[in-house]
Amino acid sequence: MTIEESTMADHPDLEQVAEARRRLAAHTELPLAYWILFAAASVLIAGLPIWTSLLPGSGHYLQWALVGVVLVSVVYAVVQRRRSGVYLPRRVTSYPGARLLWISTLAATGAGYLGISALVDRGLTGLALAALVPVAAVMLVGHVLTRSAMRRSIQDGRATP
C-alpha cells in the first residue's frame, strides 16, 4: 500500500471526493458515433478549399452543410447536458491540462488549412487532397487528446467554472 492509498484509506471523505470526480469526469467521454461524425466533419471543414474548387457554385451548399454540422453539435451538447444533469464548463480554457493541447491543435489545423488553400490556389488539387488526410487526422487526434486532458483535469480537481 502506498502512502497515498493509506492516506485515502484513513480519510473516507477523500475517497468520496475522488469517486465523485471520477463520475463527473465520465461525462466528458463521448460516444463512438460522435467521433465518427467529427471525423467526417473534419474532412469536410479541412477540405473546404478543395470542395469549392472542384464543385463550382457549390460554396453556398457547403456553407449550409457547415451550419448544419454546427447546429447538430450544439443540439447534441444541450440535449446531453440536460439529460445527464451535469453542467461542465464549456470553455476549454477552464481545464488547465487541456489548454496547451487545444491551442496546439488549433495552430496545426490552421496551418494545415492555409497549406491546403495555398496548394489549391496553385492548382495542385491532387497534392491538396493528399494533405487533407493528415490535416483531418491532426484535427481528430487533437480533439481526442484535448477531451482526455479535460477528463484528467476534472479528476484532479483542477477544472474552473
OpenMM code with the backbone's topology and positions (N, CA, C; nanometers):
from openmm import Vec3, app, unit

residues = "MET THR ILE GLU GLU SER THR MET ALA ASP HIS PRO ASP LEU GLU GLN VAL ALA GLU ALA ARG ARG ARG LEU ALA ALA HIS THR GLU LEU PRO LEU ALA TYR TRP ILE LEU PHE ALA ALA ALA SER VAL LEU ILE ALA GLY LEU PRO ILE TRP THR SER LEU LEU PRO GLY SER GLY HIS TYR LEU GLN TRP ALA LEU VAL GLY VAL VAL LEU VAL SER VAL VAL TYR ALA VAL VAL GLN ARG ARG ARG SER GLY VAL TYR LEU PRO ARG ARG VAL THR SER TYR PRO GLY ALA ARG LEU LEU TRP ILE SER THR LEU ALA ALA THR GLY ALA GLY TYR LEU GLY ILE SER ALA LEU VAL ASP ARG GLY LEU THR GLY LEU ALA LEU ALA ALA LEU VAL PRO VAL ALA ALA VAL MET LEU VAL GLY HIS VAL LEU THR ARG SER ALA MET ARG ARG SER ILE GLN ASP GLY ARG ALA THR PRO".split()
positions = [
    Vec3(0.0857, -0.1171, 0.0000),
    Vec3(0.0000, 0.0000, 0.0000),
    Vec3(0.0904, 0.1236, 0.0000),
    Vec3(0.0621, 0.2168, -0.0886),
    Vec3(0.1427, 0.3381, -0.0964),
    Vec3(0.0960, 0.4373, 0.0087),
    Vec3(0.1746, 0.5409, 0.0253),
    Vec3(0.1394, 0.6449, 0.1225),
    Vec3(0.0079, 0.7100, 0.0834),
    Vec3(-0.0086, 0.7336, -0.0476),
    Vec3(-0.1311, 0.7972, -0.0950),
    Vec3(-0.2530, 0.7096, -0.0670),
    Vec3(-0.2400, 0.5787, -0.0892),
    Vec3(-0.3513, 0.4877, -0.0641),
    Vec3(-0.3825, 0.4789, 0.0846),
    Vec3(-0.2787, 0.4775, 0.1683),
    Vec3(-0.3047, 0.4700, 0.3122),
    Vec3(-0.3693, 0.5985, 0.3617),
    Vec3(-0.3307, 0.7120, 0.3042),
    Vec3(-0.3938, 0.8380, 0.3412),
    Vec3(-0.5399, 0.8374, 0.2995),
    Vec3(-0.5678, 0.7839, 0.1794),
    Vec3(-0.7054, 0.7758, 0.1318),
    Vec3(-0.7871, 0.6813, 0.2196),
    Vec3(-0.7276, 0.5694, 0.2641),
    Vec3(-0.7988, 0.4740, 0.3478),
    Vec3(-0.8303, 0.5344, 0.4842),
    Vec3(-0.7421, 0.6211, 0.5321),
    Vec3(-0.7647, 0.6855, 0.6610),
    Vec3(-0.8724, 0.7933, 0.6533),
    Vec3(-0.8982, 0.8437, 0.5338),
    Vec3(-0.9939, 0.9528, 0.5163),
    Vec3(-1.1003, 0.9133, 0.4134),
    Vec3(-1.2111, 0.8556, 0.4578),
    Vec3(-1.3141, 0.8142, 0.3626),
    Vec3(-1.3739, 0.9317, 0.2854),
    Vec3(-1.3670, 1.0522, 0.3428),
    Vec3(-1.4183, 1.1688, 0.2713),
    Vec3(-1.3386, 1.1934, 0.1444),
    Vec3(-1.2075, 1.1734, 0.1512),
    Vec3(-1.1240, 1.1916, 0.0329),
    Vec3(-1.1578, 1.0887, -0.0742),
    Vec3(-1.1883, 0.9667, -0.0315),
    Vec3(-1.2290, 0.8638, -0.1271),
    Vec3(-1.3589, 0.9022, -0.1961),
    Vec3(-1.4511, 0.9593, -0.1208),
    Vec3(-1.5786, 1.0018, -0.1791),
    Vec3(-1.5580, 1.1143, -0.2786),
    Vec3(-1.4704, 1.2065, -0.2458),
    Vec3(-1.4419, 1.3174, -0.3373),
    Vec3(-1.3773, 1.2638, -0.4649),
    Vec3(-1.2822, 1.1730, -0.4512),
    Vec3(-1.2154, 1.1158, -0.5685),
    Vec3(-1.3146, 1.0396, -0.6549),
    Vec3(-1.4038, 0.9650, -0.5924),
    Vec3(-1.5059, 0.8913, -0.6682),
    Vec3(-1.6017, 0.9872, -0.7385),
    Vec3(-1.6403, 1.0941, -0.6700),
    Vec3(-1.7287, 1.1931, -0.7325),
    Vec3(-1.6611, 1.2581, -0.8528),
    Vec3(-1.5323, 1.2860, -0.8412),
    Vec3(-1.4590, 1.3444, -0.9545),
    Vec3(-1.4520, 1.2467, -1.0711),
    Vec3(-1.4311, 1.1182, -1.0413),
    Vec3(-1.4265, 1.0178, -1.1486),
    Vec3(-1.5612, 1.0078, -1.2193),
    Vec3(-1.6694, 1.0104, -1.1417),
    Vec3(-1.8030, 1.0039, -1.2035),
    Vec3(-1.8317, 1.1279, -1.2859),
    Vec3(-1.7903, 1.2434, -1.2371),
    Vec3(-1.8084, 1.3675, -1.3113),
    Vec3(-1.7242, 1.3673, -1.4386),
    Vec3(-1.6027, 1.3178, -1.4290),
    Vec3(-1.5136, 1.3127, -1.5455),
    Vec3(-1.5666, 1.2176, -1.6519),
    Vec3(-1.6444, 1.1185, -1.6121),
    Vec3(-1.7012, 1.0246, -1.7093),
    Vec3(-1.7951, 1.0950, -1.8062),
    Vec3(-1.8478, 1.2105, -1.7665),
    Vec3(-1.9390, 1.2842, -1.8548),
    Vec3(-1.8667, 1.3554, -1.9687),
    Vec3(-1.7349, 1.3586, -1.9654),
    Vec3(-1.6609, 1.4183, -2.0768),
    Vec3(-1.6410, 1.3184, -2.1900),
    Vec3(-1.6643, 1.1898, -2.1627),
    Vec3(-1.6487, 1.0881, -2.2663),
    Vec3(-1.7641, 1.0984, -2.3651),
    Vec3(-1.7300, 1.0843, -2.4910),
    Vec3(-1.8291, 1.0967, -2.5976),
    Vec3(-1.8461, 0.9617, -2.6670),
    Vec3(-1.9658, 0.9354, -2.7219),
    Vec3(-1.9892, 0.8063, -2.7874),
    Vec3(-1.9131, 0.7945, -2.9195),
    Vec3(-1.8997, 0.6719, -2.9675),
    Vec3(-1.8287, 0.6447, -3.0918),
    Vec3(-1.8924, 0.7173, -3.2106),
    Vec3(-2.0243, 0.7270, -3.2112),
    Vec3(-2.0937, 0.7966, -3.3208),
    Vec3(-2.0480, 0.9419, -3.3304),
    Vec3(-2.0248, 1.0057, -3.2165),
    Vec3(-1.9764, 1.1434, -3.2173),
    Vec3(-1.8416, 1.1518, -3.2877),
    Vec3(-1.7509, 1.0578, -3.2545),
    Vec3(-1.6170, 1.0621, -3.3131),
    Vec3(-1.6219, 1.0342, -3.4625),
    Vec3(-1.7111, 0.9484, -3.5051),
    Vec3(-1.7253, 0.9210, -3.6491),
    Vec3(-1.7752, 1.0455, -3.7211),
    Vec3(-1.8766, 1.1103, -3.6652),
    Vec3(-1.9278, 1.2328, -3.7262),
    Vec3(-1.8243, 1.3447, -3.7209),
    Vec3(-1.7468, 1.3503, -3.6122),
    Vec3(-1.6428, 1.4513, -3.6026),
    Vec3(-1.5351, 1.4300, -3.7086),
    Vec3(-1.5001, 1.3051, -3.7348),
    Vec3(-1.4009, 1.2754, -3.8386),
    Vec3(-1.4527, 1.3196, -3.9755),
    Vec3(-1.5805, 1.2911, -4.0035),
    Vec3(-1.6400, 1.3331, -4.1315),
    Vec3(-1.6436, 1.4853, -4.1417),
    Vec3(-1.6801, 1.5516, -4.0328),
    Vec3(-1.6842, 1.6982, -4.0333),
    Vec3(-1.5437, 1.7559, -4.0482),
    Vec3(-1.4433, 1.6899, -3.9912),
    Vec3(-1.3048, 1.7364, -4.0046),
    Vec3(-1.2608, 1.7338, -4.1503),
    Vec3(-1.2960, 1.6279, -4.2195),
    Vec3(-1.2609, 1.6185, -4.3620),
    Vec3(-1.3362, 1.7256, -4.4406),
    Vec3(-1.4627, 1.7467, -4.4088),
    Vec3(-1.5424, 1.8477, -4.4783),
    Vec3(-1.4850, 1.9870, -4.4564),
    Vec3(-1.4527, 2.0191, -4.3321),
    Vec3(-1.4039, 2.1532, -4.2992),
    Vec3(-1.2625, 2.1755, -4.3541),
    Vec3(-1.1730, 2.0806, -4.3307),
    Vec3(-1.0350, 2.0975, -4.3778),
    Vec3(-1.0278, 2.1010, -4.5295),
    Vec3(-1.1210, 2.0349, -4.5967),
    Vec3(-1.1195, 2.0296, -4.7417),
    Vec3(-1.2027, 2.1358, -4.8107),
    Vec3(-1.2509, 2.2349, -4.7372),
    Vec3(-1.3333, 2.3391, -4.7994),
    Vec3(-1.2700, 2.4009, -4.9236),
    Vec3(-1.1424, 2.4374, -4.9206),
    Vec3(-1.0850, 2.4946, -5.0432),
    Vec3(-1.0892, 2.3956, -5.1604),
    Vec3(-1.0717, 2.2681, -5.1315),
    Vec3(-1.0746, 2.1671, -5.2379),
    Vec3(-1.2150, 2.1538, -5.2933),
    Vec3(-1.3125, 2.1426, -5.2037),
    Vec3(-1.4509, 2.1211, -5.2485),
    Vec3(-1.5015, 2.2401, -5.3287),
    Vec3(-1.4674, 2.3611, -5.2868),
    Vec3(-1.5143, 2.4778, -5.3614),
    Vec3(-1.4465, 2.4891, -5.4973),
    Vec3(-1.3223, 2.4382, -5.5095),
    Vec3(-1.2555, 2.4448, -5.6401),
    Vec3(-1.3052, 2.3344, -5.7337),
    Vec3(-1.3389, 2.2180, -5.6793),
    Vec3(-1.3848, 2.1070, -5.7626),
    Vec3(-1.5320, 2.1193, -5.8022),
    Vec3(-1.6095, 2.1797, -5.7165),
    Vec3(-1.7529, 2.1917, -5.7415),
    Vec3(-1.7903, 2.3388, -5.7525),
    Vec3(-1.7712, 2.3991, -5.8704),
    Vec3(-1.8001, 2.5422, -5.8835),
    Vec3(-1.9477, 2.5706, -5.8530),
    Vec3(-1.9692, 2.6794, -5.7822),
    Vec3(-2.1049, 2.7188, -5.7471),
    Vec3(-2.1611, 2.6426, -5.6281),
    Vec3(-2.0829, 2.5526, -5.5703),
    Vec3(-2.1341, 2.4739, -5.4589),
    Vec3(-2.0945, 2.5327, -5.3238),
    Vec3(-2.0237, 2.6437, -5.3233),
    Vec3(-1.9811, 2.7055, -5.1985),
    Vec3(-2.0985, 2.7371, -5.1083),
    Vec3(-2.2099, 2.7748, -5.1698),
    Vec3(-2.3303, 2.8061, -5.0936),
    Vec3(-2.3805, 2.6828, -5.0201),
    Vec3(-2.3817, 2.5685, -5.0879),
    Vec3(-2.4284, 2.4450, -5.0246),
    Vec3(-2.3329, 2.3977, -4.9165),
    Vec3(-2.2046, 2.4151, -4.9386),
    Vec3(-2.1062, 2.3760, -4.8372),
    Vec3(-2.1206, 2.4601, -4.7112),
    Vec3(-2.1485, 2.5883, -4.7293),
    Vec3(-2.1684, 2.6740, -4.6128),
    Vec3(-2.2892, 2.6281, -4.5327),
    Vec3(-2.3956, 2.5912, -4.6001),
    Vec3(-2.5138, 2.5421, -4.5289),
    Vec3(-2.4877, 2.4070, -4.4637),
    Vec3(-2.4053, 2.3247, -4.5268),
    Vec3(-2.3688, 2.1965, -4.4653),
    Vec3(-2.2914, 2.2205, -4.3360),
    Vec3(-2.2008, 2.3178, -4.3373),
    Vec3(-2.1267, 2.3501, -4.2155),
    Vec3(-2.2177, 2.4066, -4.1082),
    Vec3(-2.3109, 2.4894, -4.1461),
    Vec3(-2.4080, 2.5408, -4.0494),
    Vec3(-2.4859, 2.4239, -3.9888),
    Vec3(-2.5225, 2.3268, -4.0714),
    Vec3(-2.5927, 2.2084, -4.0218),
    Vec3(-2.5085, 2.1296, -3.9231),
    Vec3(-2.3799, 2.1130, -3.9524),
    Vec3(-2.2893, 2.0408, -3.8623),
    Vec3(-2.2805, 2.1135, -3.7286),
    Vec3(-2.2675, 2.2443, -3.7327),
    Vec3(-2.2579, 2.3227, -3.6094),
    Vec3(-2.3873, 2.3118, -3.5294),
    Vec3(-2.5011, 2.3226, -3.5968),
    Vec3(-2.6294, 2.3129, -3.5256),
    Vec3(-2.6497, 2.1757, -3.4624),
    Vec3(-2.6136, 2.0701, -3.5333),
    Vec3(-2.6256, 1.9346, -3.4773),
    Vec3(-2.5353, 1.9209, -3.3553),
    Vec3(-2.4157, 1.9756, -3.3619),
    Vec3(-2.3227, 1.9691, -3.2495),
    Vec3(-2.3781, 2.0433, -3.1284),
    Vec3(-2.4335, 2.1611, -3.1508),
    Vec3(-2.4896, 2.2393, -3.0403),
    Vec3(-2.6098, 2.1689, -2.9793),
    Vec3(-2.6990, 2.1175, -3.0633),
    Vec3(-2.8165, 2.0465, -3.0127),
    Vec3(-2.7736, 1.9237, -2.9340),
    Vec3(-2.6758, 1.8507, -2.9833),
    Vec3(-2.6264, 1.7321, -2.9116),
    Vec3(-2.5750, 1.7705, -2.7736),
    Vec3(-2.4963, 1.8789, -2.7668),
    Vec3(-2.4393, 1.9209, -2.6386),
    Vec3(-2.5484, 1.9613, -2.5401),
    Vec3(-2.6489, 2.0342, -2.5879),
    Vec3(-2.7573, 2.0788, -2.4998),
    Vec3(-2.8398, 1.9602, -2.4517),
    Vec3(-2.8736, 1.8690, -2.5417),
    Vec3(-2.9529, 1.7517, -2.5037),
    Vec3(-2.8755, 1.6655, -2.4053),
    Vec3(-2.7478, 1.6438, -2.4315),
    Vec3(-2.6656, 1.5620, -2.3425),
    Vec3(-2.6553, 1.6253, -2.2045),
    Vec3(-2.6392, 1.7567, -2.2006),
    Vec3(-2.6267, 1.8272, -2.0729),
    Vec3(-2.7567, 1.8179, -1.9930),
    Vec3(-2.8683, 1.8361, -2.0597),
    Vec3(-2.9975, 1.8285, -1.9899),
    Vec3(-3.0289, 1.6869, -1.9443),
    Vec3(-2.9970, 1.5891, -2.0276),
    Vec3(-3.0261, 1.4506, -1.9940),
    Vec3(-2.9429, 1.4039, -1.8759),
    Vec3(-2.8161, 1.4427, -1.8720),
    Vec3(-2.7289, 1.3965, -1.7639),
    Vec3(-2.7437, 1.4818, -1.6384),
    Vec3(-2.7847, 1.6070, -1.6553),
    Vec3(-2.7940, 1.6967, -1.5408),
    Vec3(-2.6595, 1.7511, -1.4966),
    Vec3(-2.5537, 1.7215, -1.5714),
    Vec3(-2.4191, 1.7671, -1.5378),
    Vec3(-2.3835, 1.8831, -1.6304),
    Vec3(-2.3536, 1.9963, -1.5696),
    Vec3(-2.3190, 2.1151, -1.6456),
    Vec3(-2.1707, 2.1458, -1.6238),
    Vec3(-2.0880, 2.0916, -1.7121),
    Vec3(-1.9444, 2.1165, -1.7051),
    Vec3(-1.9133, 2.2492, -1.7725),
    Vec3(-1.8031, 2.3130, -1.7341),
    Vec3(-1.7647, 2.4373, -1.8028),
    Vec3(-1.7498, 2.4130, -1.9527),
    Vec3(-1.7962, 2.5053, -2.0326),
    Vec3(-1.7949, 2.4883, -2.1785),
    Vec3(-1.6618, 2.5274, -2.2397),
    Vec3(-1.5939, 2.6226, -2.1779),
    Vec3(-1.4682, 2.6714, -2.2357),
    Vec3(-1.3548, 2.5731, -2.2085),
    Vec3(-1.2774, 2.5455, -2.3083),
    Vec3(-1.1634, 2.4564, -2.2926),
    Vec3(-1.0611, 2.5191, -2.1980),
    Vec3(-1.0570, 2.6504, -2.1933),
    Vec3(-0.9613, 2.7176, -2.1057),
    Vec3(-0.9935, 2.6967, -1.9579),
    Vec3(-1.1095, 2.6418, -1.9270),
    Vec3(-1.1439, 2.6105, -1.7880),
    Vec3(-1.0731, 2.4850, -1.7389),
    Vec3(-1.0093, 2.4142, -1.8288),
    Vec3(-0.9404, 2.2893, -1.7960),
    Vec3(-0.7904, 2.3105, -1.8185),
    Vec3(-0.7144, 2.3337, -1.7114),
    Vec3(-0.5723, 2.3682, -1.7273),
    Vec3(-0.4911, 2.2665, -1.8065),
    Vec3(-0.5206, 2.1396, -1.7934),
    Vec3(-0.4450, 2.0382, -1.8650),
    Vec3(-0.4725, 2.0354, -2.0141),
    Vec3(-0.5817, 2.0968, -2.0575),
    Vec3(-0.6210, 2.0902, -2.1977),
    Vec3(-0.5828, 2.2153, -2.2770),
    Vec3(-0.5426, 2.3202, -2.2100),
    Vec3(-0.5165, 2.4475, -2.2787),
    Vec3(-0.4111, 2.4357, -2.3874),
    Vec3(-0.2957, 2.3832, -2.3518),
    Vec3(-0.1847, 2.3760, -2.4469),
    Vec3(-0.2179, 2.2838, -2.5644),
    Vec3(-0.2812, 2.1708, -2.5357),
    Vec3(-0.3221, 2.0795, -2.6439),
    Vec3(-0.4213, 2.1468, -2.7373),
    Vec3(-0.5157, 2.2180, -2.6816),
    Vec3(-0.6181, 2.2855, -2.7612),
    Vec3(-0.5552, 2.3911, -2.8512),
    Vec3(-0.4656, 2.4719, -2.7949),
    Vec3(-0.4001, 2.5765, -2.8740),
    Vec3(-0.3128, 2.5143, -2.9822),
    Vec3(-0.2415, 2.4067, -2.9479),
    Vec3(-0.1574, 2.3378, -3.0463),
    Vec3(-0.2407, 2.2796, -3.1597),
    Vec3(-0.3535, 2.2204, -3.1245),
    Vec3(-0.4413, 2.1632, -3.2269),
    Vec3(-0.4973, 2.2724, -3.3173),
    Vec3(-0.5377, 2.3845, -3.2573),
    Vec3(-0.5877, 2.4957, -3.3387),
    Vec3(-0.4801, 2.5489, -3.4332),
    Vec3(-0.3575, 2.5624, -3.3833),
    Vec3(-0.2481, 2.6125, -3.4667),
    Vec3(-0.2172, 2.5159, -3.5805),
    Vec3(-0.2109, 2.3861, -3.5494),
    Vec3(-0.1821, 2.2862, -3.6533),
    Vec3(-0.2950, 2.2802, -3.7557),
    Vec3(-0.4180, 2.2895, -3.7096),
    Vec3(-0.5318, 2.2874, -3.8014),
    Vec3(-0.5309, 2.4107, -3.8909),
    Vec3(-0.5053, 2.5264, -3.8315),
    Vec3(-0.4990, 2.6499, -3.9104),
    Vec3(-0.3883, 2.6456, -4.0148),
    Vec3(-0.2719, 2.5958, -3.9746),
    Vec3(-0.1602, 2.5845, -4.0692),
    Vec3(-0.1947, 2.4859, -4.1809),
    Vec3(-0.2572, 2.3749, -4.1458),
    Vec3(-0.2977, 2.2771, -4.2470),
    Vec3(-0.4001, 2.3340, -4.3437),
    Vec3(-0.4959, 2.4082, -4.2905),
    Vec3(-0.5978, 2.4698, -4.3756),
    Vec3(-0.5341, 2.5713, -4.4706),
    Vec3(-0.4448, 2.6532, -4.4176),
    Vec3(-0.3763, 2.7508, -4.5036),
    Vec3(-0.2905, 2.6808, -4.6087),
    Vec3(-0.2256, 2.5702, -4.5699),
    Vec3(-0.1461, 2.4934, -4.6657),
    Vec3(-0.2317, 2.4343, -4.7759),
    Vec3(-0.3467, 2.3790, -4.7388),
    Vec3(-0.4384, 2.3235, -4.8400),
    Vec3(-0.4887, 2.4341, -4.9309),
    Vec3(-0.5215, 2.5492, -4.8735),
    Vec3(-0.5674, 2.6628, -4.9557),
    Vec3(-0.4589, 2.7068, -5.0537),
    Vec3(-0.3334, 2.7125, -5.0072),
    Vec3(-0.2231, 2.7533, -5.0947),
    Vec3(-0.2035, 2.6521, -5.2074),
    Vec3(-0.2147, 2.5234, -5.1753),
    Vec3(-0.1997, 2.4206, -5.2796),
    Vec3(-0.3112, 2.4306, -5.3828),
    Vec3(-0.4329, 2.4533, -5.3387),
    Vec3(-0.5457, 2.4656, -5.4321),
    Vec3(-0.5288, 2.5902, -5.5177),
    Vec3(-0.4831, 2.7006, -5.4579),
    Vec3(-0.4626, 2.8247, -5.5343),
    Vec3(-0.3560, 2.8076, -5.6422),
    Vec3(-0.2589, 2.7201, -5.6193),
    Vec3(-0.1533, 2.6955, -5.7179),
    Vec3(-0.1922, 2.5874, -5.8177),
    Vec3(-0.3129, 2.5325, -5.8046),
    Vec3(-0.3595, 2.4315, -5.8982),
    Vec3(-0.3130, 2.2906, -5.8659),
    Vec3(-0.2643, 2.2673, -5.7474),
    Vec3(-0.2160, 2.1360, -5.7058),
    Vec3(-0.3233, 2.0645, -5.6233),
    Vec3(-0.4374, 2.0417, -5.6854),
    Vec3(-0.5508, 1.9830, -5.6153),
    Vec3(-0.5209, 1.8405, -5.5681),
    Vec3(-0.4486, 1.7635, -5.6476),
    Vec3(-0.4129, 1.6270, -5.6078),
    Vec3(-0.3278, 1.6252, -5.4815),
    Vec3(-0.2319, 1.7154, -5.4745),
    Vec3(-0.1475, 1.7257, -5.3561),
    Vec3(-0.2286, 1.7760, -5.2359),
    Vec3(-0.3226, 1.8653, -5.2625),
    Vec3(-0.4098, 1.9148, -5.1559),
    Vec3(-0.4971, 1.8022, -5.1011),
    Vec3(-0.5456, 1.7157, -5.1902),
    Vec3(-0.6237, 1.6001, -5.1449),
    Vec3(-0.5380, 1.5066, -5.0597),
    Vec3(-0.4121, 1.4903, -5.0963),
    Vec3(-0.3224, 1.4063, -5.0165),
    Vec3(-0.2949, 1.4704, -4.8808),
    Vec3(-0.2866, 1.6022, -4.8761),
    Vec3(-0.2620, 1.6721, -4.7494),
    Vec3(-0.3863, 1.6754, -4.6619),
    Vec3(-0.5018, 1.6526, -4.7200),
    Vec3(-0.6279, 1.6572, -4.6448),
    Vec3(-0.6332, 1.5504, -4.5362),
    Vec3(-0.5822, 1.4317, -4.5661),
    Vec3(-0.5881, 1.3213, -4.4690),
    Vec3(-0.5084, 1.3539, -4.3420),
    Vec3(-0.3829, 1.3978, -4.3526),
    Vec3(-0.3111, 1.4293, -4.2277),
    Vec3(-0.3719, 1.5469, -4.1513),
    Vec3(-0.4222, 1.6457, -4.2229),
    Vec3(-0.4817, 1.7610, -4.1541),
    Vec3(-0.6066, 1.7166, -4.0765),
    Vec3(-0.6913, 1.6374, -4.1395),
    Vec3(-0.8110, 1.5869, -4.0705),
    Vec3(-0.7720, 1.4955, -3.9542),
    Vec3(-0.6664, 1.4166, -3.9719),
    Vec3(-0.6200, 1.3285, -3.8636),
    Vec3(-0.5682, 1.4105, -3.7459),
    Vec3(-0.4964, 1.5180, -3.7731),
    Vec3(-0.4481, 1.6052, -3.6655),
    Vec3(-0.5661, 1.6665, -3.5911),
    Vec3(-0.6682, 1.7079, -3.6643),
    Vec3(-0.7876, 1.7631, -3.6005),
    Vec3(-0.8518, 1.6596, -3.5087),
    Vec3(-0.8680, 1.5385, -3.5567),
    Vec3(-0.9343, 1.4338, -3.4794),
    Vec3(-0.8499, 1.3929, -3.3579),
    Vec3(-0.7225, 1.3658, -3.3782),
    Vec3(-0.6355, 1.3239, -3.2676),
    Vec3(-0.6234, 1.4365, -3.1646),
    Vec3(-0.6104, 1.5591, -3.2111),
    Vec3(-0.6019, 1.6723, -3.1191),
    Vec3(-0.7273, 1.6858, -3.0345),
    Vec3(-0.8418, 1.6656, -3.0951),
    Vec3(-0.9680, 1.6747, -3.0205),
    Vec3(-0.9786, 1.5615, -2.9183),
    Vec3(-0.9401, 1.4408, -2.9572),
    Vec3(-0.9439, 1.3271, -2.8643),
    Vec3(-0.8494, 1.3525, -2.7464),
    Vec3(-0.7280, 1.3986, -2.7743),
    Vec3(-0.6325, 1.4262, -2.6670),
    Vec3(-0.6802, 1.5399, -2.5767),
    Vec3(-0.7428, 1.6400, -2.6355),
    Vec3(-0.7957, 1.7509, -2.5563),
    Vec3(-0.9062, 1.7023, -2.4628),
    Vec3(-0.9961, 1.6169, -2.5141),
    Vec3(-1.1034, 1.5633, -2.4288),
    Vec3(-1.0470, 1.4793, -2.3148),
    Vec3(-0.9443, 1.4004, -2.3407),
    Vec3(-0.8873, 1.3197, -2.2330),
    Vec3(-0.8139, 1.4084, -2.1323),
    Vec3(-0.7528, 1.5174, -2.1773),
    Vec3(-0.6892, 1.6119, -2.0845),
    Vec3(-0.7954, 1.6831, -2.0004),
    Vec3(-0.9100, 1.7115, -2.0603),
    Vec3(-1.0203, 1.7705, -1.9839),
    Vec3(-1.0656, 1.6735, -1.8751),
    Vec3(-1.0767, 1.5473, -1.9106),
    Vec3(-1.1182, 1.4460, -1.8137),
    Vec3(-1.0172, 1.4374, -1.6986),
    Vec3(-0.8884, 1.4393, -1.7302),
    Vec3(-0.7864, 1.4348, -1.6253),
    Vec3(-0.7916, 1.5581, -1.5364),
    Vec3(-0.8183, 1.6759, -1.5950),
    Vec3(-0.8283, 1.7978, -1.5140),
    Vec3(-0.9455, 1.7891, -1.4164),
    Vec3(-1.0557, 1.7306, -1.4601),
    Vec3(-1.1700, 1.7140, -1.3698),
    Vec3(-1.1358, 1.6160, -1.2595),
    Vec3(-1.0723, 1.5041, -1.2952),
    Vec3(-1.0362, 1.4047, -1.1941),
    Vec3(-0.9379, 1.4606, -1.0926),
    Vec3(-0.8503, 1.5494, -1.1366),
    Vec3(-0.7524, 1.6086, -1.0464),
    Vec3(-0.8113, 1.7262, -0.9675),
    Vec3(-0.9331, 1.7669, -1.0021),
    Vec3(-0.9970, 1.8783, -0.9319),
    Vec3(-0.9427, 2.0135, -0.9723),
    Vec3(-0.8889, 2.0229, -1.0939),
    Vec3(-0.8279, 2.1479, -1.1391),
    Vec3(-0.9155, 2.2272, -1.2343),
    Vec3(-1.0330, 2.1770, -1.2694),
    Vec3(-1.1217, 2.2495, -1.3605),
    Vec3(-1.1828, 2.3684, -1.2881),
    Vec3(-1.1929, 2.4802, -1.3586),
    Vec3(-1.2512, 2.6009, -1.3010),
    Vec3(-1.3790, 2.6356, -1.3742),
    Vec3(-1.4750, 2.6948, -1.3058),
    Vec3(-1.6021, 2.7286, -1.3734),
    Vec3(-1.5889, 2.8412, -1.4726),
] * unit.nanometer
topology = app.Topology()
chain = topology.addChain("A")
for resn in residues:
    res = topology.addResidue(resn, chain)
    for name in ("N", "CA", "C"):
        topology.addAtom(name, app.Element.getBySymbol(name[0]), res)
